[in-house]
């Protein structure tokens, strides 16, 4: 027993040492080290930024990729002029590491948490220097000793939970008129094989310099987007392992990177780079004489699959997995002829989407088959790293993709399929998918259709978009499948939670965008059809609607308000909201206003579970729900004859909260075009009259869309309330942002409306 206790203490000590190593705070020793640069009290703020809260006078960032160990040193120096108290508060906090691509780095953070969860975070980060000083208007110099803290977060890496860290520094004493100078440097024990770097930030920048230094033996490919100027290139003198430094200098950059509804990749200058694997180029005499940037065909080379290989897998009848898949496929397609592949596909996908549950297996080796030799935790980590590498990059070039293949373990990788606990027979028998086998199940079933099908790589249009003419890393990537038959493509979104999309149903952020289709039933690699681009489907604006029709019974005596509501959903409203009403779940990356339950009138509302009246499996996926709810806290009696009906939360349109049109720099992209309608038919238990509204009906129409709100009395006991919000453009230019603000502000005012009701004296 003592030996077990000693082992426990030793493990605990090792864990503490590991944690201490991960949260290295030796940078505190550098707070008071001498600065290399002399203080410069001179400053000049450009008139274009005079109304900003703070302005970056100068910023210089260097990414230095080192030696054959592929480590990285990041160094940054900045001078910021504080113009307002709000600017002082904003600049009093510095978080490391700082990001270069906010849209991509925050893509896995729920929208409601992005104000307090920092990105990026790294597992291993060694801050080697942190300096801060304040230059006062009276020429006084103040060295700042910051208060620091560490934000720890558990992240999934190779299907295992790991701790990642960011470091936060509070700089006390900043005031308007000050100049804040900071410089820091940190070391990373790895290199970024690819990166997207935006020059703009949250603050306007007058002068910006970016340097990327890498060994010349690394063939770095740079793509300059949206007017990014070509770099200055400097070669160091240390032969033969000399470095190349690429330098970009830009001026007058707006502080607009986090404007709501923006798509920085579409409108802001930025660069994307990747480190070439030196295995692609012009071949002569069995060697490459000239390296070439990757093409999409090269990218897709090892993602292509072949009809002959796929059909061989379906004939492995001695495999428990193959038997289970064959039985499942045969059961699902019973009675549907082979000449009707789409009906077969529809039935299989319907079962997976509707009937199957979804589970997450955090460790693929947790229940490893006893036939396998036992592996240590260190070996497990190495194997997982290598599997992740091969799954994510498929042996193409090991350096370019951001597609979430890390949860895929399929046959052919290290020959582990039959030995590891993929549990496909168990999953099919019990009706659930696992994160580690869902792709394989889809591919095995699609193979059995014997039709052409494709892996489809696509970007979330809020984060990035594939360029058919230029092969670059895929940011915000996702993987779909498509089946081609009779000249048409039918898309499947593999299930990744309890809710599953229908055949050809995609959320708006995967619609109408370039998608790389990689052939899975190819005959040979030479066929150019192995990698082709097609556009994903798009929902028509006229089919994107939500209609809330509610009959409301109002009893002034009991002060009870009862609702009988029919909710009609179509197009994207159906795609977004079905899982919310059916499974009480939601897409955390979307505006939380989508998920304001129609019955969430107040905390006192008594609700019943919604009844799904119908759900169409084909576009536009119409769904109808019936909801009943009541509330006895919505009526306030002023006197014997006057009542106030609280209409708060009756109208819950999806708008962008705190939308600021003033000084906007980037276009605004609404989620999708469509119409959201609320109709309330109020029937009172006795004759009443309502106070007249001087400003109703409210009618606004502009290039962004339109909004109409009205309250009218139809009879002595009936009042009608209408609210209709329509978005009529996919993109609003910055100078037109006031049009969206006008509509958003009007809707916000309506949300706080009340109805004054006067009881009529009965004879």
C-alpha positions in Angstrom: 0.0 0.0 0.0 2.9 2.3 0.8 4.4 1.8 -2.6 1.1 2.7 -4.2 0.9 5.9 -2.2 4.5 6.7 -3.2 3.6 6.3 -6.9 0.6 8.5 -6.4 2.7 11.3 -4.8 5.3 10.9 -7.6 2.6 11.2 -10.3 1.1 14.2 -8.6 4.5 15.9 -8.4 5.1 15.2 -12.1 1.7 16.7 -12.9 2.4 19.8 -10.9 5.8 20.2 -12.6 4.1 19.8 -16.0 1.5 22.4 -15.0 4.2 24.8 -13.7 6.2 24.3 -17.0 3.1 25.1 -19.0 2.5 28.3 -17.0 6.0 29.6 -17.0 6.1 33.1 -15.5 9.8 33.9 -15.7 8.9 36.9 -17.9 8.3 38.8 -14.7 12.1 39.2 -14.4 12.1 41.2 -17.6 9.6 43.9 -16.5 12.4 46.3 -15.3 15.1 45.4 -17.8 16.5 48.4 -19.7 14.9 49.3 -23.0 17.0 49.3 -26.2 15.0 52.1 -27.7 15.1 55.6 -26.2 11.7 57.1 -25.4 10.1 59.2 -28.1 7.6 61.7 -26.9 6.8 63.1 -30.3 3.6 62.0 -31.9 1.2 63.0 -34.6 -2.3 61.6 -34.9 -3.7 61.6 -38.4 -6.9 63.6 -38.8 -8.7 60.5 -40.1 -8.4 58.9 -36.7 -9.0 62.0 -34.5 -12.3 60.6 -33.2 -10.9 57.2 -32.3 -10.5 56.2 -28.7 -6.8 55.2 -29.2 -4.5 55.1 -32.2 -1.5 52.8 -32.9 1.2 55.2 -34.0 3.6 52.5 -34.9 3.5 48.7 -34.8 6.2 46.2 -35.8 5.7 42.4 -35.6 8.2 39.8 -36.6 7.6 36.0 -37.0 10.9 34.3 -37.0 11.0 30.6 -38.0 14.2 29.0 -36.8 16.6 26.3 -37.8 15.7 22.6 -38.5 13.9 22.3 -35.2 11.0 24.4 -36.7 10.6 26.6 -33.7 9.2 30.1 -33.8 9.9 33.4 -32.1 7.3 36.2 -32.2 8.4 39.7 -31.3 6.2 42.8 -31.3 6.7 46.5 -30.5 4.0 49.1 -30.5 3.4 52.8 -29.6 -0.3 53.7 -28.9 -1.7 57.2 -28.3 -4.5 57.2 -25.9 -7.2 59.7 -26.9 -10.2 59.0 -24.6 -10.9 57.4 -21.2 -12.5 54.5 -23.1 -9.3 54.1 -25.1 -7.3 54.0 -21.8 -9.5 51.3 -20.5 -9.3 49.3 -23.7 -5.5 49.5 -23.9 -4.9 48.7 -20.2 -5.2 45.0 -21.0 -2.7 43.2 -23.1 -3.3 39.5 -23.9 -0.7 37.1 -25.2 -0.5 35.4 -27.6 -2.1 38.0 -29.9 -4.0 36.7 -32.9 -3.6 37.4 -36.5 -6.9 36.0 -37.8 -9.7 36.6 -35.4 -12.5 35.1 -37.5 -10.6 31.8 -37.8 -9.1 31.7 -34.3 -12.5 32.3 -32.6 -14.5 30.0 -34.9 -14.8 27.3 -32.2 -15.8 29.7 -29.4 -19.5 30.2 -28.8 -20.7 33.6 -29.8 -21.8 34.5 -26.3 -18.4 33.7 -24.8 -16.2 35.6 -27.2 -16.0 38.7 -25.0 -14.2 36.9 -22.2 -12.6 33.8 -23.8 -9.3 34.7 -25.4 -8.0 33.3 -28.6 -5.5 32.0 -29.6 -4.2 29.8 -26.8 -1.3 27.5 -27.1 -0.2 24.4 -25.2 3.4 25.5 -25.0 4.2 29.2 -24.8 7.3 30.7 -23.3 7.2 34.5 -22.9 10.8 35.7 -22.9 10.3 39.4 -22.6 7.5 41.8 -21.6 8.1 45.6 -21.3 5.6 48.4 -20.8 6.1 52.1 -20.2 3.9 55.2 -20.3 5.1 58.4 -21.8 3.2 61.3 -20.2 2.3 64.5 -22.0 4.6 66.4 -19.5 7.6 64.4 -20.8 7.6 62.1 -17.7 8.4 58.5 -18.2 6.7 55.7 -16.1 7.8 52.1 -16.3 4.8 49.9 -15.7 5.0 46.7 -13.6 1.8 44.9 -14.8 -0.5 42.7 -12.9 -0.6 39.4 -14.7 -2.9 36.4 -14.8 -3.2 33.2 -16.8 -6.4 32.0 -18.5 -6.5 28.2 -18.8 -8.8 26.4 -21.1 -9.3 22.7 -21.9 -9.1 22.0 -25.6 -9.4 18.9 -27.6 -6.3 17.8 -29.4 -6.1 14.4 -31.0 -9.4 13.5 -29.3 -7.8 14.1 -25.9 -8.3 16.9 -23.4 -5.2 19.2 -23.1 -4.6 22.4 -21.3 -4.0 25.6 -23.3 -3.0 29.0 -21.9 -3.1 32.7 -22.6 -1.4 35.4 -20.5 -3.1 38.6 -19.6 -1.4 41.8 -18.4 -3.1 44.8 -16.7 -1.3 48.1 -17.1 -2.4 50.6 -14.5 -2.3 54.4 -14.8 -3.2 55.0 -18.4 -4.9 58.4 -19.1 -6.0 60.3 -22.2 -3.0 62.0 -23.7 -0.5 59.2 -22.8 1.6 57.2 -25.1 1.8 53.5 -24.2 4.8 51.6 -25.4 5.0 47.8 -25.2 7.3 45.2 -26.5 7.3 41.5 -25.9 8.7 38.3 -27.3 7.6 34.7 -27.0 9.0 31.4 -28.0 7.0 28.5 -29.5 8.5 24.9 -29.9 6.9 24.5 -33.3 6.4 26.4 -36.5 3.2 27.5 -38.2 3.2 25.5 -41.5 0.5 27.8 -42.8 -1.1 31.1 -41.5 -3.5 33.8 -42.5 -2.4 37.2 -41.3 -4.5 40.3 -41.3 -2.8 43.7 -40.9 -5.8 45.5 -39.4 -6.7 45.2 -35.8 -9.2 46.6 -33.3 -7.5 50.0 -33.2 -6.6 52.1 -36.2 -2.9 51.9 -37.1 -1.0 54.7 -38.7 2.2 52.7 -39.5 2.4 48.9 -39.6 5.4 46.6 -40.3 5.3 42.8 -40.6 8.4 40.7 -41.0 8.4 37.0 -41.7 11.9 35.4 -41.4 12.4 31.8 -42.4 15.4 29.6 -43.5 15.9 29.9 -47.2 15.8 26.1 -47.5 12.1 26.4 -46.6 10.2 27.2 -49.8 7.5 29.6 -48.5 4.5 30.4 -50.8 2.8 33.7 -50.2 -0.6 34.7 -51.4 -1.4 38.5 -51.2 -5.1 39.3 -51.0 -7.2 42.4 -51.5 -4.5 44.8 -52.5 -1.7 43.7 -50.2 1.5 45.1 -51.5 4.4 42.9 -52.5 7.1 42.5 -49.7 10.6 43.7 -49.5 12.9 40.7 -49.4 16.2 40.7 -47.5 18.7 37.8 -47.7 20.9 37.3 -44.6 24.7 36.7 -45.1 25.0 33.5 -43.1 25.7 30.9 -45.8 24.8 28.2 -46.5 21.9 28.2 -44.1 20.9 31.8 -44.7 17.5 33.3 -43.9 15.1 35.2 -46.0 13.1 38.1 -44.5 9.9 39.3 -46.1 8.8 42.7 -45.0 5.4 44.4 -45.5 4.9 48.1 -44.7 1.4 49.5 -44.6 -0.1 52.8 -43.5 -3.5 54.1 -42.3 -5.2 50.8 -41.4 -8.7 51.1 -40.0 -9.6 49.5 -36.6 -12.4 47.3 -38.1 -11.4 43.7 -37.8 -14.2 42.9 -35.4 -17.1 44.8 -36.9 -20.2 42.8 -36.6 -21.4 41.0 -39.7 -18.1 41.7 -41.6 -16.1 39.2 -43.6 -12.6 40.4 -43.3 -11.2 37.9 -45.8 -13.4 39.4 -48.5 -12.6 43.0 -48.0 -9.4 43.6 -46.0 -5.8 43.3 -47.2 -4.1 40.2 -45.8 -1.7 37.5 -46.7 -1.7 33.7 -46.5 1.5 31.7 -46.5 2.3 28.0 -46.3 5.6 26.1 -46.2 6.0 23.9 -49.3 6.9 20.2 -48.9 9.2 20.4 -51.9 7.5 17.3 -53.3 5.6 19.2 -56.1 6.9 21.0 -59.1 8.5 20.4 -62.5 10.1 17.0 -62.7 13.1 16.2 -64.9 15.2 13.0 -64.7 13.5 11.8 -61.5 14.0 15.0 -59.6 12.2 18.3 -59.2 14.0 21.1 -60.9 11.5 23.8 -60.1 9.1 24.0 -57.2 5.5 25.1 -58.0 2.7 26.3 -55.7 0.2 23.6 -55.0 -2.7 22.9 -57.2 -6.1 21.6 -56.0 -5.5 18.4 -57.9 -2.3 17.9 -55.9 -4.1 18.8 -52.7 -6.7 16.2 -53.5 -4.4 13.5 -54.7 -4.5 11.3 -51.6 -8.1 12.1 -50.9 -9.3 10.5 -54.1 -10.7 7.0 -53.8 -11.3 4.3 -56.4 -14.3 2.3 -57.4 -12.4 -1.0 -57.4 -11.0 -0.5 -53.9 -14.4 0.5 -52.5 -16.2 -2.5 -54.0 -13.5 -4.8 -52.6 -14.3 -3.5 -49.1 -18.0 -4.4 -49.5 -17.1 -8.0 -50.2 -15.2 -8.7 -47.0 -17.9 -10.9 -45.5 -15.7 -12.3 -42.8 -15.4 -8.8 -41.2 -18.0 -8.1 -38.5 -18.0 -4.5 -39.7 -18.7 -5.4 -43.3 -21.5 -7.8 -42.2 -23.1 -5.1 -40.0 -22.9 -2.5 -42.8 -24.3 -4.9 -45.4 -27.3 -5.8 -43.2 -28.0 -2.2 -42.4 -27.8 -1.2 -46.0 -30.0 -4.1 -47.1 -32.6 -3.4 -44.4 -32.8 0.3 -45.2 -33.2 -0.2 -48.9 -35.6 -3.1 -48.8 -38.3 -2.7 -51.5 -36.4 0.1 -53.3 -34.9 -1.0 -56.6 -31.3 -0.5 -57.6 -32.5 1.7 -60.4 -33.7 4.3 -57.8 -30.4 5.3 -56.0 -31.7 8.6 -54.8 -34.7 7.0 -53.1 -32.2 4.6 -51.4 -30.0 7.5 -50.4 -32.9 9.4 -49.1 -34.0 6.5 -46.9 -30.6 5.8 -45.5 -29.9 9.5 -44.7 -33.4 9.9 -43.2 -32.7 7.1 -40.8 -29.3 8.5 -39.8 -30.6 12.1 -39.5 -33.8 11.4 -37.6 -33.4 8.1 -35.7 -29.7 7.9 -34.8 -28.3 9.5 -31.7 -24.8 11.0 -31.6 -22.1 10.4 -29.1 -18.5 11.5 -28.5 -15.7 9.2 -27.7 -12.9 11.3 -26.3 -10.1 8.7 -26.5 -10.1 6.2 -29.5 -7.9 3.9 -27.4 -10.0 3.9 -24.3 -11.5 0.4 -24.9 -8.9 -1.0 -27.2 -9.4 -4.6 -28.3 -7.6 -7.0 -25.9 -5.9 -8.6 -28.9 -3.7 -5.5 -29.2 -0.4 -5.2 -27.4 -0.6 -2.7 -24.5 0.8 0.7 -25.3 2.2 3.3 -22.9 0.7 6.8 -22.7 3.8 8.1 -24.5 3.3 5.7 -27.4 -0.3 6.5 -27.5 0.4 10.2 -27.8 2.9 9.6 -30.7 0.5 7.3 -32.5 -2.4 9.8 -32.1 -0.2 12.6 -33.4 0.8 10.6 -36.4 -2.7 9.4 -37.1 -4.0 13.0 -36.8 -1.3 14.1 -39.2 -2.2 11.5 -41.8 -5.9 11.9 -41.3 -5.8 15.7 -41.5 -3.4 16.0 -44.4 -3.8 12.5 -46.0 -0.1 12.4 -46.8 -0.5 15.2 -49.4 2.0 17.7 -48.1 1.5 17.6 -44.3 1.3 21.4 -44.2 -1.7 23.0 -45.7 -5.2 22.0 -44.5 -7.5 23.1 -41.7 -10.2 20.5 -42.4 -11.6 18.7 -39.3 -10.4 15.2 -40.2 -8.9 14.7 -36.7 -12.0 12.8 -35.6 -11.8 10.4 -38.5 -10.3 7.0 -38.1 -10.8 5.0 -41.3 -9.6 1.7 -42.7 -6.2 1.9 -44.2 -4.5 4.1 -41.6 -1.9 2.0 -39.9 -4.0 -1.1 -40.3 -5.7 -0.4 -37.0 -9.3 -0.6 -38.2 -10.1 -4.2 -37.1 -8.0 -4.0 -33.9 -9.3 -0.8 -32.4 -12.8 -0.2 -30.9 -14.4 1.6 -33.7 -17.6 -0.2 -32.7 -19.4 0.2 -36.1 -21.5 -3.0 -35.6 -22.5 -1.8 -32.1 -23.3 1.7 -33.4 -25.5 0.4 -36.2 -27.3 -2.1 -33.9 -28.0 0.5 -31.2 -28.7 3.5 -33.4 -26.0 6.0 -32.8 -23.0 7.6 -34.5 -19.6 8.2 -32.9 -17.4 11.2 -33.6 -14.6 8.7 -34.5 -16.6 6.6 -37.0 -19.3 8.8 -38.5 -17.3 9.6 -41.6 -16.5 6.0 -42.2 -20.1 4.9 -41.8 -21.3 7.5 -44.3 -18.6 6.5 -46.8 -19.2 2.7 -46.4 -23.0 3.2 -47.0 -22.4 5.6 -50.0 -20.1 3.0 -51.5 -22.8 0.4 -51.4 -25.1 2.7 -53.5 -22.6 2.0 -56.3 -23.1 5.6 -57.6 -20.5 8.3 -58.0 -20.0 10.2 -54.8 -17.6 12.9 -53.6 -15.9 14.2 -50.5 -16.8 17.9 -50.6 -14.5 20.4 -48.9 -16.0 23.8 -48.2 -15.4 26.8 -46.0 -17.7 28.6 -43.7 -18.4 31.8 -45.7 -18.2 33.8 -42.5 -14.6 32.8 -42.2 -13.3 32.1 -45.7 -13.9 30.9 -49.1 -12.1 28.5 -51.4 -10.6 30.0 -54.6 -10.9 27.6 -57.5 -7.9 29.1 -59.2 -5.5 29.1 -56.3 -4.8 26.3 -53.9 -4.5 27.7 -50.4 -5.1 26.4 -46.8 -8.8 25.9 -46.0 -9.9 28.2 -43.2 -13.2 27.5 -41.5 -13.3 24.2 -43.3 -15.9 21.5 -43.2 -16.5 18.3 -45.1 -19.7 17.2 -46.8 -20.6 14.4 -49.2 -22.4 14.7 -52.5 -23.8 11.9 -54.7 -24.0 12.4 -58.4 -26.7 10.8 -60.5 -28.6 11.8 -63.7 -26.5 15.0 -63.9 -27.5 16.3 -60.4 -25.6 16.5 -57.2 -27.3 15.7 -53.8 -25.5 16.9 -50.7 -25.2 15.2 -47.3 -24.0 17.0 -44.2 -22.6 14.2 -41.9 -24.4 14.2 -38.6 -22.3 15.8 -35.8 -24.9 16.1 -33.0 -28.3 14.7 -32.2 -30.0 16.8 -34.9 -29.3 15.9 -38.5 -29.9 18.0 -41.6 -32.0 16.6 -44.5 -30.6 15.6 -47.9 -29.5 18.7 -49.7 -30.0 20.9 -46.6 -27.1 23.1 -45.5 -26.9 26.0 -43.0 -26.6 29.4 -44.7 -22.9 29.6 -44.0 -22.2 26.6 -46.2 -24.5 27.7 -49.0 -23.8 29.3 -52.4 -20.0 28.9 -52.1 -17.1 27.3 -54.0 -16.7 23.6 -52.9 -14.0 21.2 -53.9 -15.5 17.9 -54.9 -13.1 14.9 -54.7 -14.1 11.8 -56.6 -14.5 8.7 -54.4 -15.4 6.3 -57.2 -12.6 7.2 -59.7 -11.1 4.8 -62.2 -7.7 6.4 -62.3 -5.8 9.5 -61.0 -5.2 10.9 -64.5 -8.9 11.8 -64.9 -9.2 15.6 -64.3 -12.6 15.0 -62.8 -11.0 13.7 -59.6 -11.0 17.2 -58.2 -13.5 19.7 -59.4 -15.3 22.8 -58.1 -19.1 23.2 -57.9 -21.2 25.7 -56.1 -23.2 24.4 -53.1 -27.0 24.8 -53.1 -28.6 28.1 -52.1 -31.9 28.9 -50.5 -34.1 31.3 -52.3 -35.0 34.5 -50.4 -38.7 33.9 -51.0 -38.5 30.5 -49.3 -36.6 31.7 -46.2 -39.4 32.7 -43.9 -40.8 32.4 -40.4 -44.5 33.1 -39.8 -45.8 33.3 -36.2 -49.6 33.2 -36.1 -51.0 33.5 -32.6 -54.5 33.7 -31.3 -54.4 35.4 -27.9 -57.2 35.2 -25.5 -57.1 38.1 -23.0 -59.3 38.0 -19.8 -59.2 41.4 -18.1 -61.0 40.0 -15.0 -58.5 37.2 -14.3 -55.7 39.0 -16.0 -54.8 35.8 -17.8 -53.3 35.9 -21.3 -53.4 32.6 -23.3 -51.6 31.9 -26.6 -52.4 29.4 -29.2 -49.6 29.7 -31.8 -48.8 28.1 -35.1 -45.2 28.5 -36.1 -44.4 28.1 -39.8 -40.7 27.6 -40.7 -39.2 27.5 -44.2 -35.8 27.5 -45.7 -33.0 28.7 -43.4 -35.5 29.4 -40.6 -36.4 25.8 -40.7 -32.8 24.7 -40.9 -31.8 26.8 -37.9 -34.8 26.4 -35.6 -36.0 22.8 -36.0 -33.3 21.4 -33.7 -34.0 24.2 -31.2 -37.6 23.3 -30.8 -37.2 19.6 -31.1 -34.0 18.9 -29.1 -33.5 22.2 -27.2 -30.1 22.6 -28.8 -28.6 25.4 -30.9 -25.7 26.4 -33.1 -23.5 28.4 -30.7 -21.9 30.3 -33.5 -25.2 32.0 -34.5 -26.9 35.1 -33.2 -28.6 34.1 -29.9 -31.7 35.9 -31.0 -32.6 33.0 -33.3 -33.1 31.0 -30.1 -35.5 33.2 -28.3 -38.3 30.8 -27.8 -41.6 32.2 -29.2 -43.2 31.2 -25.8 -40.5 32.9 -23.8 -42.7 35.9 -23.0 -41.7 36.3 -19.3 -40.4 34.2 -16.4 -44.0 33.5 -15.4 -45.0 32.0 -18.8 -46.4 28.5 -18.5 -45.6 26.5 -21.6 -46.4 23.1 -23.1 -44.0 21.1 -25.3 -44.4 22.1 -28.9 -46.3 19.8 -31.2 -44.7 19.2 -34.6 -47.6 19.2 -37.1 -45.6 18.5 -40.2 -42.0 18.4 -41.5 -41.2 18.2 -45.2 -38.0 16.3 -46.0 -37.4 18.2 -49.2 -36.5 21.8 -49.9 -37.5 24.2 -48.6 -38.0 21.8 -45.6 -41.2 23.4 -44.4 -42.1 22.7 -40.8 -45.1 23.6 -38.7 -45.3 23.6 -35.0 -48.2 24.3 -32.6 -47.4 25.9 -29.2 -49.7 26.7 -26.3 -48.7 28.9 -23.4 -50.2 31.3 -20.9 -49.1 34.1 -18.6 -50.8 35.9 -15.8 -48.2 38.7 -15.3 -48.7 40.6 -18.6 -51.6 42.8 -17.5 -51.3 45.7 -15.1 -54.6 47.3 -13.9 -54.3 51.1 -13.6 -57.8 51.7 -12.4 -61.3 50.2 -12.8 -61.3 50.8 -16.6 -57.7 51.1 -17.7 -55.2 48.3 -18.2 -51.7 48.0 -19.6 -50.8 44.9 -21.6 -47.1 44.3 -21.7 -46.0 43.4 -25.2 -42.3 42.8 -24.3 -40.8 39.8 -26.1 -43.9 39.2 -28.3 -41.9 40.3 -31.3 -38.4 38.7 -31.4 -36.9 39.5 -34.8 -33.2 38.5 -35.4 -31.2 41.8 -35.4 -27.6 42.7 -34.6 -27.5 44.2 -31.1 -25.4 47.3 -30.5 -25.0 47.8 -34.2 -22.9 51.0 -34.8 -23.2 52.4 -38.3 -21.0 55.5 -37.5 -17.5 55.1 -38.9 -18.1 51.6 -40.2 -15.4 50.5 -42.6 -16.5 47.1 -43.9 -19.6 45.9 -45.7 -22.3 44.3 -43.5 -23.3 40.7 -44.5 -26.7 39.6 -43.1 -27.0 35.9 -42.5 -29.4 35.4 -45.3 -32.2 37.1 -47.2 -35.7 36.3 -45.9 -38.9 37.5 -44.1 -39.8 37.2 -40.5 -43.5 37.8 -39.6 -45.5 38.0 -36.4 -49.3 38.1 -36.4 -51.1 38.4 -33.1 -54.9 38.2 -33.0 -56.0 39.4 -29.5 -59.5 38.5 -28.5 -60.7 40.2 -25.3 -63.4 38.8 -23.0 -65.3 42.1 -23.1 -65.6 45.2 -25.3 -62.5 47.6 -25.1 -60.9 50.4 -26.9 -57.2 51.0 -27.3 -55.3 54.3 -27.1 -54.5 55.8 -30.5 -50.9 55.5 -31.8 -49.7 58.6 -33.5 -46.6 57.0 -35.0 -48.3 53.8 -36.2 -48.3 52.1 -38.6 -44.5 52.2 -38.7 -43.2 51.6 -42.2 -39.5 51.7 -43.2 -38.1 50.6 -46.5 -34.6 51.0 -47.8 -31.8 49.1 -49.7 -31.2 46.9 -46.7 -34.8 45.7 -46.4 -38.0 46.8 -44.8 -39.9 46.8 -41.5 -43.6 47.2 -40.8 -45.3 47.3 -37.4 -48.9 48.1 -36.7 -51.6 47.8 -34.0 -55.2 48.2 -35.0 -58.6 47.5 -33.5 -60.8 45.4 -35.7 -63.9 45.2 -33.5 -64.9 46.0 -29.9 -63.2 42.8 -28.7 -60.5 42.2 -31.3 -57.0 43.8 -31.7 -54.5 42.9 -34.4 -50.7 43.3 -34.1 -48.5 42.8 -37.1 -44.7 42.9 -37.3 -42.8 42.1 -40.5 -39.1 42.3 -40.9 -37.6 41.6 -44.4 -33.9 41.5 -45.4 -33.6 42.1 -49.1 -29.8 42.2 -49.8 -26.9 39.8 -49.3 -24.4 42.7 -48.7 -24.7 46.3 -47.5 -21.9 48.7 -48.2 -20.3 50.6 -45.3 -21.8 53.9 -46.3 -25.2 52.3 -46.3 -24.9 50.9 -42.8 -27.2 53.5 -41.4 -30.1 51.8 -43.2 -29.6 48.6 -41.2 -29.2 50.7 -38.0 -32.5 52.5 -38.7 -34.4 49.2 -39.0 -32.6 47.6 -36.0 -33.3 50.6 -33.8 -37.0 50.6 -34.7 -37.3 46.9 -33.9 -35.6 47.5 -30.5 -38.2 50.2 -29.7 -41.0 47.9 -30.7 -39.7 45.2 -28.4 -40.5 47.5 -25.5 -44.0 48.3 -26.5 -47.1 48.2 -24.3 -50.8 48.4 -25.2 -53.1 50.6 -23.3 -56.6 49.1 -23.1 -59.7 50.9 -21.8 -62.7 48.9 -20.7 -66.0 50.1 -22.2 -68.9 50.7 -19.9 -71.6 48.2 -20.6 -75.2 49.3 -20.4 
